[in-house]
Amino acid sequence: MSEQVQILLKKKDSKYSISPTNLSLPLSISWTELNKTLLALLKQSNQIPDNTEFDFLINEQLFTTSLQDFITANAISTEQHIEIEYIDRRPPPSQPHIVPH
């Protein structure tokens, strides 16, 4: 069985928000799996489009790996819950059209 960590999911704005939620999740969870978990929670309480995705911030840093890798790389203690803020995922900026001179 994978080691578990306590997290607190929260959102600063009200769009697609749930009350701050404490969860026990495996350290091996990736941001994509965390996104699926969050979507399941949101679908229980709100109407949310199926293609919605979120990014996650831990200590104001973007979380894009497994939770274990992020915690190790950033020397984050797992003795208390880890606060994870979720934000609406935005598409990457498009390349501006450059006209040759």
Biotite code that builds the C-alpha atoms (Angstrom):
import biotite.structure as struc

atoms = struc.array([
    struc.Atom([0.000, 0.000, 0.000], chain_id="A", res_id=1, res_name="MET", atom_name="CA", element="C"),
    struc.Atom([1.259, 3.465, -0.915], chain_id="A", res_id=2, res_name="SER", atom_name="CA", element="C"),
    struc.Atom([2.108, 5.986, 1.783], chain_id="A", res_id=3, res_name="GLU", atom_name="CA", element="C"),
    struc.Atom([-0.688, 8.508, 2.349], chain_id="A", res_id=4, res_name="GLN", atom_name="CA", element="C"),
    struc.Atom([-0.521, 12.264, 2.939], chain_id="A", res_id=5, res_name="VAL", atom_name="CA", element="C"),
    struc.Atom([-3.164, 14.643, 4.260], chain_id="A", res_id=6, res_name="GLN", atom_name="CA", element="C"),
    struc.Atom([-4.005, 17.529, 1.930], chain_id="A", res_id=7, res_name="ILE", atom_name="CA", element="C"),
    struc.Atom([-6.337, 20.496, 2.116], chain_id="A", res_id=8, res_name="LEU", atom_name="CA", element="C"),
    struc.Atom([-7.857, 21.443, -1.265], chain_id="A", res_id=9, res_name="LEU", atom_name="CA", element="C"),
    struc.Atom([-8.975, 25.057, -1.528], chain_id="A", res_id=10, res_name="LYS", atom_name="CA", element="C"),
    struc.Atom([-9.784, 27.744, -4.096], chain_id="A", res_id=11, res_name="LYS", atom_name="CA", element="C"),
    struc.Atom([-9.536, 31.502, -3.661], chain_id="A", res_id=12, res_name="LYS", atom_name="CA", element="C"),
    struc.Atom([-12.313, 32.514, -6.051], chain_id="A", res_id=13, res_name="ASP", atom_name="CA", element="C"),
    struc.Atom([-15.852, 31.192, -6.074], chain_id="A", res_id=14, res_name="SER", atom_name="CA", element="C"),
    struc.Atom([-15.997, 29.705, -9.600], chain_id="A", res_id=15, res_name="LYS", atom_name="CA", element="C"),
    struc.Atom([-16.084, 25.907, -9.258], chain_id="A", res_id=16, res_name="TYR", atom_name="CA", element="C"),
    struc.Atom([-15.292, 26.084, -5.574], chain_id="A", res_id=17, res_name="SER", atom_name="CA", element="C"),
    struc.Atom([-16.054, 23.635, -2.831], chain_id="A", res_id=18, res_name="ILE", atom_name="CA", element="C"),
    struc.Atom([-15.561, 24.169, 0.879], chain_id="A", res_id=19, res_name="SER", atom_name="CA", element="C"),
    struc.Atom([-11.942, 23.600, 1.838], chain_id="A", res_id=20, res_name="PRO", atom_name="CA", element="C"),
    struc.Atom([-11.703, 19.816, 1.796], chain_id="A", res_id=21, res_name="THR", atom_name="CA", element="C"),
    struc.Atom([-9.321, 17.558, 3.712], chain_id="A", res_id=22, res_name="ASN", atom_name="CA", element="C"),
    struc.Atom([-8.343, 14.400, 1.850], chain_id="A", res_id=23, res_name="LEU", atom_name="CA", element="C"),
    struc.Atom([-5.968, 11.536, 2.458], chain_id="A", res_id=24, res_name="SER", atom_name="CA", element="C"),
    struc.Atom([-4.227, 10.715, -0.817], chain_id="A", res_id=25, res_name="LEU", atom_name="CA", element="C"),
    struc.Atom([-1.316, 8.506, -1.869], chain_id="A", res_id=26, res_name="PRO", atom_name="CA", element="C"),
    struc.Atom([2.031, 10.268, -2.256], chain_id="A", res_id=27, res_name="LEU", atom_name="CA", element="C"),
    struc.Atom([2.251, 8.719, -5.715], chain_id="A", res_id=28, res_name="SER", atom_name="CA", element="C"),
    struc.Atom([-0.731, 10.766, -6.979], chain_id="A", res_id=29, res_name="ILE", atom_name="CA", element="C"),
    struc.Atom([-0.019, 12.888, -10.051], chain_id="A", res_id=30, res_name="SER", atom_name="CA", element="C"),
    struc.Atom([-1.590, 16.234, -10.900], chain_id="A", res_id=31, res_name="TRP", atom_name="CA", element="C"),
    struc.Atom([-3.773, 14.500, -13.516], chain_id="A", res_id=32, res_name="THR", atom_name="CA", element="C"),
    struc.Atom([-5.101, 12.051, -10.912], chain_id="A", res_id=33, res_name="GLU", atom_name="CA", element="C"),
    struc.Atom([-5.648, 14.925, -8.479], chain_id="A", res_id=34, res_name="LEU", atom_name="CA", element="C"),
    struc.Atom([-7.578, 16.727, -11.223], chain_id="A", res_id=35, res_name="ASN", atom_name="CA", element="C"),
    struc.Atom([-9.844, 13.657, -11.647], chain_id="A", res_id=36, res_name="LYS", atom_name="CA", element="C"),
    struc.Atom([-10.388, 13.498, -7.876], chain_id="A", res_id=37, res_name="THR", atom_name="CA", element="C"),
    struc.Atom([-11.290, 17.181, -7.734], chain_id="A", res_id=38, res_name="LEU", atom_name="CA", element="C"),
    struc.Atom([-13.674, 16.881, -10.702], chain_id="A", res_id=39, res_name="LEU", atom_name="CA", element="C"),
    struc.Atom([-15.480, 14.027, -8.952], chain_id="A", res_id=40, res_name="ALA", atom_name="CA", element="C"),
    struc.Atom([-15.892, 16.186, -5.836], chain_id="A", res_id=41, res_name="LEU", atom_name="CA", element="C"),
    struc.Atom([-17.104, 19.159, -7.876], chain_id="A", res_id=42, res_name="LEU", atom_name="CA", element="C"),
    struc.Atom([-19.617, 17.067, -9.831], chain_id="A", res_id=43, res_name="LYS", atom_name="CA", element="C"),
    struc.Atom([-21.248, 16.050, -6.542], chain_id="A", res_id=44, res_name="GLN", atom_name="CA", element="C"),
    struc.Atom([-21.986, 19.670, -5.633], chain_id="A", res_id=45, res_name="SER", atom_name="CA", element="C"),
    struc.Atom([-21.920, 21.781, -8.825], chain_id="A", res_id=46, res_name="ASN", atom_name="CA", element="C"),
    struc.Atom([-22.593, 21.687, -12.519], chain_id="A", res_id=47, res_name="GLN", atom_name="CA", element="C"),
    struc.Atom([-19.196, 21.594, -14.180], chain_id="A", res_id=48, res_name="ILE", atom_name="CA", element="C"),
    struc.Atom([-18.330, 21.058, -17.847], chain_id="A", res_id=49, res_name="PRO", atom_name="CA", element="C"),
    struc.Atom([-16.686, 17.710, -18.612], chain_id="A", res_id=50, res_name="ASP", atom_name="CA", element="C"),
    struc.Atom([-13.650, 19.277, -20.275], chain_id="A", res_id=51, res_name="ASN", atom_name="CA", element="C"),
    struc.Atom([-12.761, 21.440, -17.256], chain_id="A", res_id=52, res_name="THR", atom_name="CA", element="C"),
    struc.Atom([-9.213, 21.058, -15.956], chain_id="A", res_id=53, res_name="GLU", atom_name="CA", element="C"),
    struc.Atom([-7.366, 22.628, -13.084], chain_id="A", res_id=54, res_name="PHE", atom_name="CA", element="C"),
    struc.Atom([-3.796, 23.424, -12.182], chain_id="A", res_id=55, res_name="ASP", atom_name="CA", element="C"),
    struc.Atom([-2.576, 23.075, -8.628], chain_id="A", res_id=56, res_name="PHE", atom_name="CA", element="C"),
    struc.Atom([-0.358, 25.292, -6.517], chain_id="A", res_id=57, res_name="LEU", atom_name="CA", element="C"),
    struc.Atom([1.552, 24.184, -3.460], chain_id="A", res_id=58, res_name="ILE", atom_name="CA", element="C"),
    struc.Atom([3.285, 27.049, -1.655], chain_id="A", res_id=59, res_name="ASN", atom_name="CA", element="C"),
    struc.Atom([2.439, 29.169, -4.725], chain_id="A", res_id=60, res_name="GLU", atom_name="CA", element="C"),
    struc.Atom([4.458, 26.824, -6.968], chain_id="A", res_id=61, res_name="GLN", atom_name="CA", element="C"),
    struc.Atom([2.867, 24.929, -9.841], chain_id="A", res_id=62, res_name="LEU", atom_name="CA", element="C"),
    struc.Atom([2.480, 21.212, -9.104], chain_id="A", res_id=63, res_name="PHE", atom_name="CA", element="C"),
    struc.Atom([3.061, 19.179, -12.298], chain_id="A", res_id=64, res_name="THR", atom_name="CA", element="C"),
    struc.Atom([4.680, 15.932, -11.109], chain_id="A", res_id=65, res_name="THR", atom_name="CA", element="C"),
    struc.Atom([3.768, 13.298, -8.568], chain_id="A", res_id=66, res_name="SER", atom_name="CA", element="C"),
    struc.Atom([3.108, 14.597, -5.076], chain_id="A", res_id=67, res_name="LEU", atom_name="CA", element="C"),
    struc.Atom([6.084, 12.567, -3.817], chain_id="A", res_id=68, res_name="GLN", atom_name="CA", element="C"),
    struc.Atom([8.466, 14.164, -6.333], chain_id="A", res_id=69, res_name="ASP", atom_name="CA", element="C"),
    struc.Atom([7.153, 17.654, -5.592], chain_id="A", res_id=70, res_name="PHE", atom_name="CA", element="C"),
    struc.Atom([7.419, 17.213, -1.819], chain_id="A", res_id=71, res_name="ILE", atom_name="CA", element="C"),
    struc.Atom([10.948, 15.840, -2.097], chain_id="A", res_id=72, res_name="THR", atom_name="CA", element="C"),
    struc.Atom([12.156, 18.527, -4.545], chain_id="A", res_id=73, res_name="ALA", atom_name="CA", element="C"),
    struc.Atom([10.716, 21.335, -2.409], chain_id="A", res_id=74, res_name="ASN", atom_name="CA", element="C"),
    struc.Atom([11.527, 19.917, 1.050], chain_id="A", res_id=75, res_name="ALA", atom_name="CA", element="C"),
    struc.Atom([7.896, 20.030, 2.201], chain_id="A", res_id=76, res_name="ILE", atom_name="CA", element="C"),
    struc.Atom([6.998, 18.355, 5.484], chain_id="A", res_id=77, res_name="SER", atom_name="CA", element="C"),
    struc.Atom([4.227, 15.755, 5.429], chain_id="A", res_id=78, res_name="THR", atom_name="CA", element="C"),
    struc.Atom([3.725, 15.841, 9.205], chain_id="A", res_id=79, res_name="GLU", atom_name="CA", element="C"),
    struc.Atom([0.854, 18.303, 8.809], chain_id="A", res_id=80, res_name="GLN", atom_name="CA", element="C"),
    struc.Atom([-1.656, 18.630, 5.995], chain_id="A", res_id=81, res_name="HIS", atom_name="CA", element="C"),
    struc.Atom([-0.405, 20.152, 2.750], chain_id="A", res_id=82, res_name="ILE", atom_name="CA", element="C"),
    struc.Atom([-2.476, 23.028, 1.398], chain_id="A", res_id=83, res_name="GLU", atom_name="CA", element="C"),
    struc.Atom([-3.129, 22.722, -2.321], chain_id="A", res_id=84, res_name="ILE", atom_name="CA", element="C"),
    struc.Atom([-4.834, 25.551, -4.129], chain_id="A", res_id=85, res_name="GLU", atom_name="CA", element="C"),
    struc.Atom([-6.603, 24.716, -7.363], chain_id="A", res_id=86, res_name="TYR", atom_name="CA", element="C"),
    struc.Atom([-6.947, 27.251, -10.159], chain_id="A", res_id=87, res_name="ILE", atom_name="CA", element="C"),
    struc.Atom([-8.684, 27.189, -13.527], chain_id="A", res_id=88, res_name="ASP", atom_name="CA", element="C"),
    struc.Atom([-6.321, 25.795, -16.134], chain_id="A", res_id=89, res_name="ARG", atom_name="CA", element="C"),
    struc.Atom([-5.692, 28.155, -18.984], chain_id="A", res_id=90, res_name="ARG", atom_name="CA", element="C"),
    struc.Atom([-4.431, 27.120, -22.403], chain_id="A", res_id=91, res_name="PRO", atom_name="CA", element="C"),
    struc.Atom([-0.831, 28.080, -23.161], chain_id="A", res_id=92, res_name="PRO", atom_name="CA", element="C"),
    struc.Atom([-0.399, 31.399, -24.936], chain_id="A", res_id=93, res_name="PRO", atom_name="CA", element="C"),
    struc.Atom([-0.564, 31.181, -28.686], chain_id="A", res_id=94, res_name="SER", atom_name="CA", element="C"),
    struc.Atom([2.399, 32.189, -30.791], chain_id="A", res_id=95, res_name="GLN", atom_name="CA", element="C"),
    struc.Atom([1.963, 35.669, -32.208], chain_id="A", res_id=96, res_name="PRO", atom_name="CA", element="C"),
    struc.Atom([1.805, 35.855, -35.964], chain_id="A", res_id=97, res_name="HIS", atom_name="CA", element="C"),
    struc.Atom([5.104, 37.310, -37.096], chain_id="A", res_id=98, res_name="ILE", atom_name="CA", element="C"),
    struc.Atom([5.231, 38.973, -40.463], chain_id="A", res_id=99, res_name="VAL", atom_name="CA", element="C"),
    struc.Atom([8.694, 38.834, -42.095], chain_id="A", res_id=100, res_name="PRO", atom_name="CA", element="C"),
    struc.Atom([10.149, 42.189, -43.056], chain_id="A", res_id=101, res_name="HIS", atom_name="CA", element="C"),
])
